[in-house]
Amino acid sequence: MNFPDPLIAGTLVRRYKRFLSDVTLDGGDVVTAHCANSGSMLSVDTAGSPVWLSPARNPKRKLRYTWELIEIGGSLVGINTALPNGLVEEAVLAGAIAELTGYGSLRREVPYGRNSRIDLKLEEAGRPPCYVEVKNVTMRRGSGPDDPAEFPDSVTTRGTKHLGELADRVEAGERAVMFYLVQRQDCDRLTIAKDIDPAYAEALDRAMVVGVEVLCYGCNMSTQGITVAEPLELAL
């Protein structure tokens, strides 16, 4: 997935009110950019870090920029949570995710469960449908070569609910996949941040016992675009 327009470089001043960020552009102007990330952004909101913004294509939009990338410890990190579903969809359609090949139909945001929508639903005649829930991973609290990425970066009751609904699909004879997309290149495994959200960790354990599959893939990151890369180790 390439960014439709060249990104604009700057330096992060602060992230605040969840969806706002102030950035000093390389030319010296300070702008307020939309931050499409409702998590805590722990480890990826350090003031003074290089960041990249995408320009809004709608001239009437209140905020003219969206924060897309930040550089942490020499590694680019994708913080825009609006992108992962499209990235995974693109990879599935390209046959780049071996575990999710063999389906002729892919639909996004399909209603299911208790007033929820599944990120991706894969279907093929003669096979049970496959429900894929995608989570964006940005947090890495350590800086050593063996330190993993971690999820979640804040308590996620919504994420816990989704795990229960995925488990329900498996118990109904269908297939369900929890897909973690790590939008950074400085780690080769993922673990669950049990200290941040023990309820989520317990829900994931229960879902796996029932038969919910867990996949984790990394990304190739650049200021030109982002693509799904290789699978990462799951340290669960």
VOMI-603586 format. One record per atom (N, C-alpha, C): residue in three letters; x, y, z; atom name; residue number from 0. Coordinates in steps of 0.2 Angstrom, whole numbers. Each point is the difference from the previous one (the first is absolute). Layout:
N
(ALA, (X, Y, Z), CA, NUM) ...
//
This chain:
236
(MET, (4, -6, 0), N, 0) (MET, (-4, 6, 0), CA, 0) (MET, (4, 6, 0), C, 0) (ASN, (0, 4, -5), N, 1) (ASN, (4, 6, -1), CA, 1) (ASN, (-4, 6, 3), C, 1) (PHE, (3, 5, 3), N, 2) (PHE, (-4, 6, 2), CA, 2) (PHE, (-1, 4, -7), C, 2) (PRO, (-7, 2, 0), N, 3) (PRO, (-2, 3, -7), CA, 3) (PRO, (4, 7, -1), C, 3) (ASP, (2, 3, 5), N, 4) (ASP, (4, 6, -1), CA, 4) (ASP, (7, 0, 4), C, 4) (PRO, (5, 4, -2), N, 5) (PRO, (6, 0, 4), CA, 5) (PRO, (-1, 2, 7), C, 5) (LEU, (3, -4, 5), N, 6) (LEU, (-1, 2, 7), CA, 6) (LEU, (4, 7, 1), C, 6) (ILE, (-2, 3, 5), N, 7) (ILE, (4, 6, 2), CA, 7) (ILE, (3, -1, 7), C, 7) (ALA, (7, 2, 0), N, 8) (ALA, (4, -2, 6), CA, 8) (ALA, (-1, 6, 5), C, 8) (GLY, (1, -2, 7), N, 9) (GLY, (0, 5, 5), CA, 9) (GLY, (2, -4, 6), C, 9) (THR, (-1, 4, 6), N, 10) (THR, (2, -2, 6), CA, 10) (THR, (-6, 0, 5), C, 10) (LEU, (-1, -5, 4), N, 11) (LEU, (-6, 0, 4), CA, 11) (LEU, (1, 4, 6), C, 11) (VAL, (-4, 5, 1), N, 12) (VAL, (-1, 4, 6), CA, 12) (VAL, (-3, -3, 6), C, 12) (ARG, (-6, -3, -1), N, 13) (ARG, (-4, -3, 5), CA, 13) (ARG, (-6, -4, -4), C, 13) (ARG, (-3, -5, 4), N, 14) (ARG, (-6, -3, -2), CA, 14) (ARG, (-5, 1, 6), C, 14) (TYR, (-6, 2, -1), N, 15) (TYR, (-4, 2, 5), CA, 15) (TYR, (-8, -1, -2), C, 15) (LYS, (-4, -1, 5), N, 16) (LYS, (-7, -1, -1), CA, 16) (LYS, (-1, -6, -5), C, 16) (ARG, (4, -5, 0), N, 17) (ARG, (-1, -6, -3), CA, 17) (ARG, (1, 1, -8), C, 17) (PHE, (-3, 5, -3), N, 18) (PHE, (0, 0, -7), CA, 18) (PHE, (3, 6, -3), C, 18) (LEU, (4, 4, 4), N, 19) (LEU, (3, 5, -3), CA, 19) (LEU, (8, 0, 2), C, 19) (SER, (4, 3, -5), N, 20) (SER, (7, 0, 1), CA, 20) (SER, (3, 7, -3), C, 20) (ASP, (4, 3, 4), N, 21) (ASP, (4, 6, -3), CA, 21) (ASP, (6, -2, -3), C, 21) (VAL, (2, 2, -6), N, 22) (VAL, (6, -2, -3), CA, 22) (VAL, (3, 6, -3), C, 22) (THR, (7, 1, 1), N, 23) (THR, (4, 5, -3), CA, 23) (THR, (2, -2, -7), C, 23) (LEU, (-2, 3, -5), N, 24) (LEU, (2, -2, -7), CA, 24) (LEU, (7, 2, -1), C, 24) (ASP, (4, -3, -5), N, 25) (ASP, (7, 1, -1), CA, 25) (ASP, (1, 7, -2), C, 25) (GLY, (-5, 4, -3), N, 26) (GLY, (0, 7, -1), CA, 26) (GLY, (-1, 4, 5), C, 26) (GLY, (-2, -2, 6), N, 27) (GLY, (0, 4, 6), CA, 27) (GLY, (-7, 1, 3), C, 27) (ASP, (-5, -1, -5), N, 28) (ASP, (-7, 1, 2), CA, 28) (ASP, (-3, -6, 5), C, 28) (VAL, (-4, 2, 5), N, 29) (VAL, (-3, -5, 4), CA, 29) (VAL, (-7, -1, -2), C, 29) (VAL, (-2, -6, -1), N, 30) (VAL, (-6, -2, -2), CA, 30) (VAL, (-3, -5, 5), C, 30) (THR, (-7, 0, 0), N, 31) (THR, (-4, -5, 3), CA, 31) (THR, (-2, -6, -4), C, 31) (ALA, (2, -6, 1), N, 32) (ALA, (-2, -6, -5), CA, 32) (ALA, (-5, -4, 4), C, 32) (HIS, (-4, -4, -4), N, 33) (HIS, (-4, -5, 3), CA, 33) (HIS, (4, -6, 2), C, 33) (CYS, (-1, -3, 6), N, 34) (CYS, (3, -6, 2), CA, 34) (CYS, (-5, -5, 0), C, 34) (ALA, (0, -5, -5), N, 35) (ALA, (-4, -5, -1), CA, 35) (ALA, (1, -6, 4), C, 35) (ASN, (1, 1, 7), N, 36) (ASN, (2, -5, 4), CA, 36) (ASN, (-3, 1, 7), C, 36) (SER, (-5, -4, 2), N, 37) (SER, (-3, 1, 7), CA, 37) (SER, (3, -3, 6), C, 37) (GLY, (6, -4, -2), N, 38) (GLY, (3, -3, 6), CA, 38) (GLY, (4, 5, 4), C, 38) (SER, (4, -3, 5), N, 39) (SER, (4, 4, 4), CA, 39) (SER, (7, 3, -4), C, 39) (MET, (1, -4, -6), N, 40) (MET, (6, 1, -4), CA, 40) (MET, (7, 0, 5), C, 40) (LEU, (0, -4, 5), N, 41) (LEU, (5, -1, 4), CA, 41) (LEU, (6, -2, -4), C, 41) (SER, (6, 3, 1), N, 42) (SER, (6, -1, -4), CA, 42) (SER, (1, 3, -7), C, 42) (VAL, (-6, 3, -2), N, 43) (VAL, (1, 3, -7), CA, 43) (VAL, (-3, 7, 0), C, 43) (ASP, (0, 4, 5), N, 44) (ASP, (-2, 7, 0), CA, 44) (ASP, (5, 4, 3), C, 44) (THR, (7, -1, -1), N, 45) (THR, (5, 4, 4), CA, 45) (THR, (1, 6, -4), C, 45) (ALA, (-1, 6, 4), N, 46) (ALA, (1, 6, -3), CA, 46) (ALA, (7, 1, -3), C, 46) (GLY, (1, 3, -5), N, 47) (GLY, (7, 1, -3), CA, 47) (GLY, (1, -5, -5), C, 47) (SER, (-4, -5, -1), N, 48) (SER, (1, -5, -5), CA, 48) (SER, (-2, 2, -7), C, 48) (PRO, (4, -3, -5), N, 49) (PRO, (-2, 2, -7), CA, 49) (PRO, (-7, -4, -2), C, 49) (VAL, (-4, 4, -3), N, 50) (VAL, (-7, -3, -2), CA, 50) (VAL, (-1, 2, -7), C, 50) (TRP, (-5, -3, -3), N, 51) (TRP, (-2, 1, -7), CA, 51) (TRP, (-8, 1, 0), C, 51) (LEU, (-2, 5, -4), N, 52) (LEU, (-7, 1, 0), CA, 52) (LEU, (-2, -1, -8), C, 52) (SER, (-7, -2, -1), N, 53) (SER, (-3, 0, -6), CA, 53) (SER, (-4, 6, -1), C, 53) (PRO, (0, 3, -6), N, 54) (PRO, (-5, 6, -1), CA, 54) (PRO, (-7, -2, -1), C, 54) (ALA, (-4, 4, 2), N, 55) (ALA, (-7, -2, -1), CA, 55) (ALA, (-2, 2, -7), C, 55) (ARG, (-4, -5, -3), N, 56) (ARG, (-2, 2, -7), CA, 56) (ARG, (-6, 4, -1), C, 56) (ASN, (-4, 0, 6), N, 57) (ASN, (-6, 4, 0), CA, 57) (ASN, (2, 7, 3), C, 57) (PRO, (-1, 5, -4), N, 58) (PRO, (2, 7, 2), CA, 58) (PRO, (-4, 3, 5), C, 58) (LYS, (-6, -3, 1), N, 59) (LYS, (-5, 2, 5), CA, 59) (LYS, (1, -3, 7), C, 59) (ARG, (5, -5, 0), N, 60) (ARG, (1, -4, 7), CA, 60) (ARG, (3, 5, 5), C, 60) (LYS, (-2, 0, 6), N, 61) (LYS, (2, 4, 5), CA, 61) (LYS, (8, 0, 1), C, 61) (LEU, (2, -7, 1), N, 62) (LEU, (7, -1, 1), CA, 62) (LEU, (3, -2, -7), C, 62) (ARG, (5, 4, -2), N, 63) (ARG, (3, -1, -6), CA, 63) (ARG, (5, -6, -1), C, 63) (TYR, (2, -3, 6), N, 64) (TYR, (5, -5, 0), CA, 64) (TYR, (-2, -6, 4), C, 64) (THR, (2, -6, -2), N, 65) (THR, (-1, -6, 5), CA, 65) (THR, (7, -2, 1), C, 65) (TRP, (1, -2, 7), N, 66) (TRP, (7, -3, 2), CA, 66) (TRP, (0, -7, -2), C, 66) (GLU, (5, -2, -4), N, 67) (GLU, (1, -7, -3), CA, 67) (GLU, (5, -4, 4), C, 67) (LEU, (6, 3, 0), N, 68) (LEU, (6, -4, 2), CA, 68) (LEU, (4, 4, 6), C, 68) (ILE, (4, -3, 4), N, 69) (ILE, (4, 3, 5), CA, 69) (ILE, (7, -5, -1), C, 69) (GLU, (5, 3, 2), N, 70) (GLU, (7, -3, 0), CA, 70) (GLU, (1, -1, 7), C, 70) (ILE, (1, -6, 2), N, 71) (ILE, (2, -2, 7), CA, 71) (ILE, (6, -4, 0), C, 71) (GLY, (6, 2, 3), N, 72) (GLY, (6, -4, 0), CA, 72) (GLY, (2, -2, -7), C, 72) (GLY, (-1, 4, -5), N, 73) (GLY, (2, -1, -6), CA, 73) (GLY, (-4, -5, -4), C, 73) (SER, (-6, -1, 3), N, 74) (SER, (-5, -5, -4), CA, 74) (SER, (-6, 5, -1), C, 74) (LEU, (-3, -1, -6), N, 75) (LEU, (-7, 3, -2), CA, 75) (LEU, (-5, -4, 3), C, 75) (VAL, (-5, 3, 3), N, 76) (VAL, (-6, -3, 3), CA, 76) (VAL, (-6, 3, -3), C, 76) (GLY, (-5, -4, -2), N, 77) (GLY, (-6, 3, -3), CA, 77) (GLY, (-5, 0, 5), C, 77) (ILE, (-3, 6, 2), N, 78) (ILE, (-4, 1, 5), CA, 78) (ILE, (-8, 1, -2), C, 78) (ASN, (-1, 0, -6), N, 79) (ASN, (-7, 2, -3), CA, 79) (ASN, (-4, -7, 0), C, 79) (THR, (-4, 0, 5), N, 80) (THR, (-4, -7, 1), CA, 80) (THR, (-5, 0, -6), C, 80) (ALA, (-1, 4, -4), N, 81) (ALA, (-5, 0, -6), CA, 81) (ALA, (3, -4, -5), C, 81) (LEU, (7, -2, 0), N, 82) (LEU, (3, -3, -6), CA, 82) (LEU, (0, -8, 1), C, 82) (PRO, (1, -3, 6), N, 83) (PRO, (1, -7, 0), CA, 83) (PRO, (-5, -5, -4), C, 83) (ASN, (-6, 2, 1), N, 84) (ASN, (-5, -4, -4), CA, 84) (ASN, (1, -1, -7), C, 84) (GLY, (2, 6, -3), N, 85) (GLY, (1, 1, -7), CA, 85) (GLY, (7, -4, -2), C, 85) (LEU, (5, 1, 4), N, 86) (LEU, (6, -4, -1), CA, 86) (LEU, (-1, -7, 0), C, 86) (VAL, (-4, -3, 5), N, 87) (VAL, (-1, -7, 0), CA, 87) (VAL, (-4, -2, -6), C, 87) (GLU, (-5, 4, -1), N, 88) (GLU, (-4, -2, -6), CA, 88) (GLU, (4, -1, -6), C, 88) (GLU, (5, 5, -1), N, 89) (GLU, (4, 0, -6), CA, 89) (GLU, (4, -6, 0), C, 89) (ALA, (3, -2, 6), N, 90) (ALA, (5, -6, 0), CA, 90) (ALA, (-4, -6, -1), C, 90) (VAL, (-6, -1, 2), N, 91) (VAL, (-4, -6, -1), CA, 91) (VAL, (-2, 0, -7), C, 91) (LEU, (-2, 5, -3), N, 92) (LEU, (-2, 0, -7), CA, 92) (LEU, (6, -2, -5), C, 92) (ALA, (6, 2, 3), N, 93) (ALA, (6, -2, -4), CA, 93) (ALA, (3, -7, 1), C, 93) (GLY, (-3, -3, 5), N, 94) (GLY, (2, -7, 2), CA, 94) (GLY, (6, 0, 4), C, 94) (ALA, (2, 6, 3), N, 95) (ALA, (6, 1, 4), CA, 95) (ALA, (-1, -3, 8), C, 95) (ILE, (-6, -2, 2), N, 96) (ILE, (-1, -3, 6), CA, 96) (ILE, (-2, -7, -1), C, 96) (ALA, (5, -5, 1), N, 97) (ALA, (-2, -7, -2), CA, 97) (ALA, (-6, -3, 4), C, 97) (GLU, (0, 2, 6), N, 98) (GLU, (-6, -2, 4), CA, 98) (GLU, (-7, 2, -2), C, 98) (LEU, (0, 5, -4), N, 99) (LEU, (-7, 3, -2), CA, 99) (LEU, (-1, -1, -8), C, 99) (THR, (3, -5, -3), N, 100) (THR, (-1, -1, -7), CA, 100) (THR, (-5, -4, -1), C, 100) (GLY, (-3, -1, -7), N, 101) (GLY, (-5, -4, -1), CA, 101) (GLY, (-7, 2, 0), C, 101) (TYR, (-1, 6, 1), N, 102) (TYR, (-7, 3, 1), CA, 102) (TYR, (-1, 5, -6), C, 102) (GLY, (-6, -1, -3), N, 103) (GLY, (-2, 4, -6), CA, 103) (GLY, (-3, 6, 1), C, 103) (SER, (-2, 1, 6), N, 104) (SER, (-4, 6, 2), CA, 104) (SER, (3, 3, 6), C, 104) (LEU, (1, 7, 0), N, 105) (LEU, (2, 4, 6), CA, 105) (LEU, (-4, 6, 1), C, 105) (ARG, (-3, 1, 6), N, 106) (ARG, (-4, 5, 1), CA, 106) (ARG, (2, 4, 7), C, 106) (ARG, (-1, 6, 0), N, 107) (ARG, (2, 4, 6), CA, 107) (ARG, (-6, 2, 4), C, 107) (GLU, (1, 1, 7), N, 108) (GLU, (-5, 3, 4), CA, 108) (GLU, (-6, -3, 0), C, 108) (VAL, (0, -7, 0), N, 109) (VAL, (-7, -4, 0), CA, 109) (VAL, (-3, -1, 7), C, 109) (PRO, (-6, 2, 1), N, 110) (PRO, (-3, -1, 6), CA, 110) (PRO, (0, -7, 3), C, 110) (TYR, (2, -1, 6), N, 111) (TYR, (0, -6, 3), CA, 111) (TYR, (-1, 1, 8), C, 111) (GLY, (0, -6, 4), N, 112) (GLY, (0, 1, 7), CA, 112) (GLY, (-5, 4, 3), C, 112) (ARG, (2, 3, 5), N, 113) (ARG, (-4, 5, 4), CA, 113) (ARG, (1, 7, -2), C, 113) (ASN, (-4, 2, -5), N, 114) (ASN, (1, 7, -2), CA, 114) (ASN, (7, 2, -2), C, 114) (SER, (4, -5, -4), N, 115) (SER, (7, 1, -2), CA, 115) (SER, (0, -1, -7), C, 115) (ARG, (6, 2, -3), N, 116) (ARG, (1, -1, -7), CA, 116) (ARG, (7, -3, 0), C, 116) (ILE, (1, -5, -4), N, 117) (ILE, (6, -4, -1), CA, 117) (ILE, (5, 4, -5), C, 117) (ASP, (6, 1, 1), N, 118) (ASP, (4, 3, -5), CA, 118) (ASP, (0, -3, -7), C, 118) (LEU, (1, -6, 0), N, 119) (LEU, (1, -4, -6), CA, 119) (LEU, (-4, -6, 0), C, 119) (LYS, (-5, -2, -4), N, 120) (LYS, (-3, -6, -1), CA, 120) (LYS, (2, -4, -6), C, 120) (LEU, (3, -5, 0), N, 121) (LEU, (2, -4, -6), CA, 121) (LEU, (-5, -6, -1), C, 121) (GLU, (-2, -1, -6), N, 122) (GLU, (-5, -5, -2), CA, 122) (GLU, (2, -4, -6), C, 122) (GLU, (-1, -6, 0), N, 123) (GLU, (1, -5, -6), CA, 123) (GLU, (-5, -6, 0), C, 123) (ALA, (-3, -1, -5), N, 124) (ALA, (-5, -6, 0), CA, 124) (ALA, (4, -6, 2), C, 124) (GLY, (-4, -4, 4), N, 125) (GLY, (3, -6, 3), CA, 125) (GLY, (4, 1, 6), C, 125) (ARG, (1, 6, 2), N, 126) (ARG, (5, 1, 6), CA, 126) (ARG, (-4, 4, 5), C, 126) (PRO, (1, 0, 7), N, 127) (PRO, (-3, 4, 5), CA, 127) (PRO, (3, 7, -1), C, 127) (PRO, (-5, 5, 1), N, 128) (PRO, (3, 7, -1), CA, 128) (PRO, (5, 1, 5), C, 128) (CYS, (5, 5, -1), N, 129) (CYS, (5, 2, 4), CA, 129) (CYS, (0, 7, 2), C, 129) (TYR, (-1, 1, 7), N, 130) (TYR, (0, 7, 3), CA, 130) (TYR, (6, 2, 2), C, 130) (VAL, (3, 6, -2), N, 131) (VAL, (6, 2, 1), CA, 131) (VAL, (0, 7, 4), C, 131) (GLU, (2, 0, 6), N, 132) (GLU, (0, 7, 4), CA, 132) (GLU, (8, 2, 0), C, 132) (VAL, (1, 6, -2), N, 133) (VAL, (6, 3, -1), CA, 133) (VAL, (2, 5, 5), C, 133) (LYS, (5, 0, 4), N, 134) (LYS, (3, 4, 5), CA, 134) (LYS, (6, 3, -2), C, 134) (ASN, (1, 7, 0), N, 135) (ASN, (6, 4, -1), CA, 135) (ASN, (4, 0, 6), C, 135) (VAL, (7, -2, -1), N, 136) (VAL, (4, -1, 5), CA, 136) (VAL, (6, 6, -1), C, 136) (THR, (1, 4, 5), N, 137) (THR, (5, 5, 0), CA, 137) (THR, (5, 0, 6), C, 137) (MET, (-2, -3, 5), N, 138) (MET, (4, 1, 6), CA, 138) (MET, (6, -5, 1), C, 138) (ARG, (5, 3, 2), N, 139) (ARG, (6, -4, 2), CA, 139) (ARG, (4, 3, 5), C, 139) (ARG, (-1, -2, 6), N, 140) (ARG, (3, 4, 6), CA, 140) (ARG, (7, -1, 1), C, 140) (GLY, (3, -6, -2), N, 141) (GLY, (7, -1, 1), CA, 141) (GLY, (4, 3, -6), C, 141) (SER, (6, 0, 0), N, 142) (SER, (4, 3, -5), CA, 142) (SER, (6, -5, -2), C, 142) (GLY, (0, -6, 3), N, 143) (GLY, (5, -5, -1), CA, 143) (GLY, (-2, -4, -7), C, 143) (PRO, (5, -4, -3), N, 144) (PRO, (-1, -3, -6), CA, 144) (PRO, (-5, -6, 1), C, 144) (ASP, (-2, -2, 6), N, 145) (ASP, (-4, -6, 1), CA, 145) (ASP, (-7, 3, 3), C, 145) (ASP, (-1, 6, 1), N, 146) (ASP, (-6, 2, 3), CA, 146) (ASP, (-6, 0, -5), C, 146) (PRO, (-6, -3, 2), N, 147) (PRO, (-5, -1, -5), CA, 147) (PRO, (-4, 7, -1), C, 147) (ALA, (-4, 0, -5), N, 148) (ALA, (-6, 4, 0), CA, 148) (ALA, (-5, -3, 5), C, 148) (GLU, (-5, 5, 2), N, 149) (GLU, (-5, -2, 5), CA, 149) (GLU, (-7, 3, -2), C, 149) (PHE, (-5, -4, 2), N, 150) (PHE, (-7, 2, -1), CA, 150) (PHE, (-4, -2, 6), C, 150) (PRO, (-4, 4, 2), N, 151) (PRO, (-2, 7, -2), CA, 151) (PRO, (4, 5, 4), C, 151) (ASP, (-1, 6, -2), N, 152) (ASP, (4, 6, 3), CA, 152) (ASP, (-5, 3, 5), C, 152) (SER, (-6, -2, 1), N, 153) (SER, (-4, 3, 5), CA, 153) (SER, (-6, -5, 1), C, 153) (VAL, (-4, 0, 5), N, 154) (VAL, (-6, -4, 1), CA, 154) (VAL, (-4, 0, -6), C, 154) (THR, (-2, -6, -3), N, 155) (THR, (-5, 0, -5), CA, 155) (THR, (-6, -5, 1), C, 155) (THR, (-5, 3, 3), N, 156) (THR, (-6, -4, 1), CA, 156) (THR, (-3, -2, -7), C, 156) (ARG, (1, 4, -5), N, 157) (ARG, (-3, -2, -7), CA, 157) (ARG, (4, -6, -2), C, 157) (GLY, (7, 0, 1), N, 158) (GLY, (4, -5, -3), CA, 158) (GLY, (-2, -7, 4), C, 158) (THR, (-1, 1, 6), N, 159) (THR, (-2, -6, 4), CA, 159) (THR, (-7, -3, -2), C, 159) (LYS, (-5, 5, -2), N, 160) (LYS, (-6, -2, -3), CA, 160) (LYS, (1, -4, -6), C, 160) (HIS, (4, 3, -4), N, 161) (HIS, (1, -3, -7), CA, 161) (HIS, (3, -8, 1), C, 161) (LEU, (4, -1, 4), N, 162) (LEU, (3, -6, 1), CA, 162) (LEU, (-5, -5, 2), C, 162) (GLY, (-5, 2, 4), N, 163) (GLY, (-6, -4, 2), CA, 163) (GLY, (-4, -2, -6), C, 163) (GLU, (-1, 5, -4), N, 164) (GLU, (-4, -1, -6), CA, 164) (GLU, (3, -5, -5), C, 164) (LEU, (7, 1, -1), N, 165) (LEU, (4, -5, -4), CA, 165) (LEU, (-1, -7, 3), C, 165) (ALA, (1, -1, 6), N, 166) (ALA, (-1, -6, 3), CA, 166) (ALA, (-7, -3, -1), C, 166) (ASP, (-5, 4, 0), N, 167) (ASP, (-7, -2, -2), CA, 167) (ASP, (-1, -3, -7), C, 167) (ARG, (4, 4, -5), N, 168) (ARG, (0, -3, -7), CA, 168) (ARG, (3, -7, 0), C, 168) (VAL, (5, -1, 3), N, 169) (VAL, (4, -6, 0), CA, 169) (VAL, (-5, -6, 3), C, 169) (GLU, (-3, 2, 5), N, 170) (GLU, (-5, -5, 3), CA, 170) (GLU, (-6, -1, -4), C, 170) (ALA, (-1, 4, -5), N, 171) (ALA, (-6, -1, -5), CA, 171) (ALA, (2, -3, -6), C, 171) (GLY, (7, -3, 0), N, 172) (GLY, (2, -4, -5), CA, 172) (GLY, (4, 4, -6), C, 172) (GLU, (1, 7, 2), N, 173) (GLU, (3, 4, -5), CA, 173) (GLU, (7, 1, 2), C, 173) (ARG, (4, 4, -4), N, 174) (ARG, (7, 1, 1), CA, 174) (ARG, (1, 8, 2), C, 174) (ALA, (4, 1, 5), N, 175) (ALA, (2, 6, 3), CA, 175) (ALA, (7, 1, 1), C, 175) (VAL, (2, 6, -2), N, 176) (VAL, (8, 2, 0), CA, 176) (VAL, (0, 7, 4), C, 176) (MET, (5, 0, 5), N, 177) (MET, (2, 6, 3), CA, 177) (MET, (7, 2, -4), C, 177) (PHE, (0, 6, -3), N, 178) (PHE, (6, 1, -5), CA, 178) (PHE, (3, 7, 3), C, 178) (TYR, (6, -1, 3), N, 179) (TYR, (4, 6, 2), CA, 179) (TYR, (4, 2, -5), C, 179) (LEU, (0, 7, -2), N, 180) (LEU, (4, 3, -5), CA, 180) (LEU, (5, 5, 4), C, 180) (VAL, (6, -2, 0), N, 181) (VAL, (5, 4, 3), CA, 181) (VAL, (3, 5, -5), C, 181) (GLN, (-2, 6, 1), N, 182) (GLN, (2, 6, -5), CA, 182) (GLN, (7, 3, 2), C, 182) (ARG, (5, -5, 1), N, 183) (ARG, (7, 3, 1), CA, 183) (ARG, (5, -6, -2), C, 183) (GLN, (6, 1, 0), N, 184) (GLN, (5, -4, -3), CA, 184) (GLN, (6, -2, 5), C, 184) (ASP, (-1, 2, 6), N, 185) (ASP, (6, -1, 5), CA, 185) (ASP, (-2, -6, 5), C, 185) (CYS, (-4, -4, -2), N, 186) (CYS, (-1, -6, 5), CA, 186) (CYS, (-3, -6, -5), C, 186) (ASP, (1, -6, 3), N, 187) (ASP, (-1, -6, -4), CA, 187) (ASP, (-5, -4, 4), C, 187) (ARG, (-3, 2, 5), N, 188) (ARG, (-5, -4, 4), CA, 188) (ARG, (-5, 5, 3), C, 188) (LEU, (-6, -3, 2), N, 189) (LEU, (-5, 3, 4), CA, 189) (LEU, (-2, -3, 6), C, 189) (THR, (-1, 4, 5), N, 190) (THR, (-3, -3, 6), CA, 190) (THR, (-6, 4, 3), C, 190) (ILE, (-4, -2, 4), N, 191) (ILE, (-6, 3, 3), CA, 191) (ILE, (2, 4, 6), C, 191) (ALA, (-2, 6, 1), N, 192) (ALA, (2, 4, 6), CA, 192) (ALA, (-5, -1, 5), C, 192) (LYS, (1, -6, 4), N, 193) (LYS, (-5, -2, 5), CA, 193) (LYS, (0, 5, 6), C, 193) (ASP, (6, 4, 1), N, 194) (ASP, (-1, 5, 5), CA, 194) (ASP, (-4, 6, -1), C, 194) (ILE, (-1, 1, -7), N, 195) (ILE, (-4, 6, -2), CA, 195) (ILE, (-8, -2, 0), C, 195) (ASP, (-1, -6, -2), N, 196) (ASP, (-7, -2, -1), CA, 196) (ASP, (0, -8, 1), C, 196) (PRO, (-1, -2, 7), N, 197) (PRO, (0, -7, 1), CA, 197) (PRO, (-6, -3, -2), C, 197) (ALA, (-6, 3, -1), N, 198) (ALA, (-6, -3, -2), CA, 198) (ALA, (1, -1, -7), C, 198) (TYR, (3, 4, -4), N, 199) (TYR, (1, -2, -7), CA, 199) (TYR, (4, -6, -1), C, 199) (ALA, (6, -1, 4), N, 200) (ALA, (4, -5, -1), CA, 200) (ALA, (-4, -7, 2), C, 200) (GLU, (-4, 0, 5), N, 201) (GLU, (-4, -5, 2), CA, 201) (GLU, (-5, -2, -6), C, 201) (ALA, (-3, 5, -3), N, 202) (ALA, (-5, -1, -5), CA, 202) (ALA, (4, -4, -6), C, 202) (LEU, (6, 3, -2), N, 203) (LEU, (4, -3, -5), CA, 203) (LEU, (1, -8, 1), C, 203) (ASP, (2, -1, 7), N, 204) (ASP, (1, -7, 2), CA, 204) (ASP, (-6, -4, -1), C, 204) (ARG, (-5, 2, 2), N, 205) (ARG, (-7, -4, -1), CA, 205) (ARG, (-1, -1, -7), C, 205) (ALA, (1, 5, -4), N, 206) (ALA, (-2, 0, -8), CA, 206) (ALA, (4, -5, -3), C, 206) (MET, (7, 0, 2), N, 207) (MET, (4, -5, -3), CA, 207) (MET, (-1, -7, 2), C, 207) (VAL, (-3, -1, 6), N, 208) (VAL, (-2, -7, 2), CA, 208) (VAL, (-5, -2, -4), C, 208) (VAL, (-5, 4, -2), N, 209) (VAL, (-6, -2, -4), CA, 209) (VAL, (2, -1, -7), C, 209) (GLY, (5, 3, -2), N, 210) (GLY, (2, -1, -7), CA, 210) (GLY, (1, 6, -4), C, 210) (VAL, (0, 6, 3), N, 211) (VAL, (1, 6, -4), CA, 211) (VAL, (8, 0, -2), C, 211) (GLU, (1, 1, -6), N, 212) (GLU, (7, 0, -3), CA, 212) (GLU, (3, 7, 1), C, 212) (VAL, (6, 0, 2), N, 213) (VAL, (4, 7, 1), CA, 213) (VAL, (6, 0, -5), C, 213) (LEU, (0, 6, -4), N, 214) (LEU, (5, 1, -5), CA, 214) (LEU, (3, 7, 2), C, 214) (CYS, (6, 0, -2), N, 215) (CYS, (4, 7, 1), CA, 215) (CYS, (5, 1, -6), C, 215) (TYR, (-1, 5, -3), N, 216) (TYR, (4, 2, -5), CA, 216) (TYR, (3, 7, 1), C, 216) (GLY, (6, 1, -3), N, 217) (GLY, (4, 6, 0), CA, 217) (GLY, (-2, 4, -6), C, 217) (CYS, (3, 6, 0), N, 218) (CYS, (-1, 4, -6), CA, 218) (CYS, (7, 3, -3), C, 218) (ASN, (0, 1, -6), N, 219) (ASN, (6, 4, -3), CA, 219) (ASN, (-3, 7, 0), C, 219) (MET, (4, 5, 3), N, 220) (MET, (-1, 7, 1), CA, 220) (MET, (4, 4, -4), C, 220) (SER, (-3, 5, -3), N, 221) (SER, (4, 6, -3), CA, 221) (SER, (-5, 6, 0), C, 221) (THR, (3, 5, -2), N, 222) (THR, (-4, 6, -1), CA, 222) (THR, (-3, 1, -6), C, 222) (GLN, (1, -5, -5), N, 223) (GLN, (-4, -1, -6), CA, 223) (GLN, (-6, -4, 1), C, 223) (GLY, (0, -5, 4), N, 224) (GLY, (-5, -5, 1), CA, 224) (GLY, (1, -5, 5), C, 224) (ILE, (-5, -4, 2), N, 225) (ILE, (0, -6, 5), CA, 225) (ILE, (-2, -6, -4), C, 225) (THR, (3, -6, 1), N, 226) (THR, (-3, -6, -2), CA, 226) (THR, (1, -5, 6), C, 226) (VAL, (-4, -5, 0), N, 227) (VAL, (1, -6, 4), CA, 227) (VAL, (6, -4, -2), C, 227) (ALA, (4, -2, 5), N, 228) (ALA, (6, -4, -1), CA, 228) (ALA, (-1, -7, 2), C, 228) (GLU, (5, -2, 4), N, 229) (GLU, (1, -7, 2), CA, 229) (GLU, (-4, -1, 7), C, 229) (PRO, (-2, -6, 1), N, 230) (PRO, (-3, -2, 7), CA, 230) (PRO, (5, 1, 5), C, 230) (LEU, (-2, 2, 6), N, 231) (LEU, (4, 1, 6), CA, 231) (LEU, (-2, -6, 5), C, 231) (GLU, (5, -1, 4), N, 232) (GLU, (-1, -5, 6), CA, 232) (GLU, (-5, 2, 5), C, 232) (LEU, (-4, -4, 2), N, 233) (LEU, (-5, 1, 5), CA, 233) (LEU, (3, -2, 7), C, 233) (ALA, (1, 4, 5), N, 234) (ALA, (3, -1, 6), CA, 234) (ALA, (-6, 0, 5), C, 234) (LEU, (-5, -5, 0), N, 235) (LEU, (-6, 1, 4), CA, 235) (LEU, (1, -4, 6), C, 235) 
//
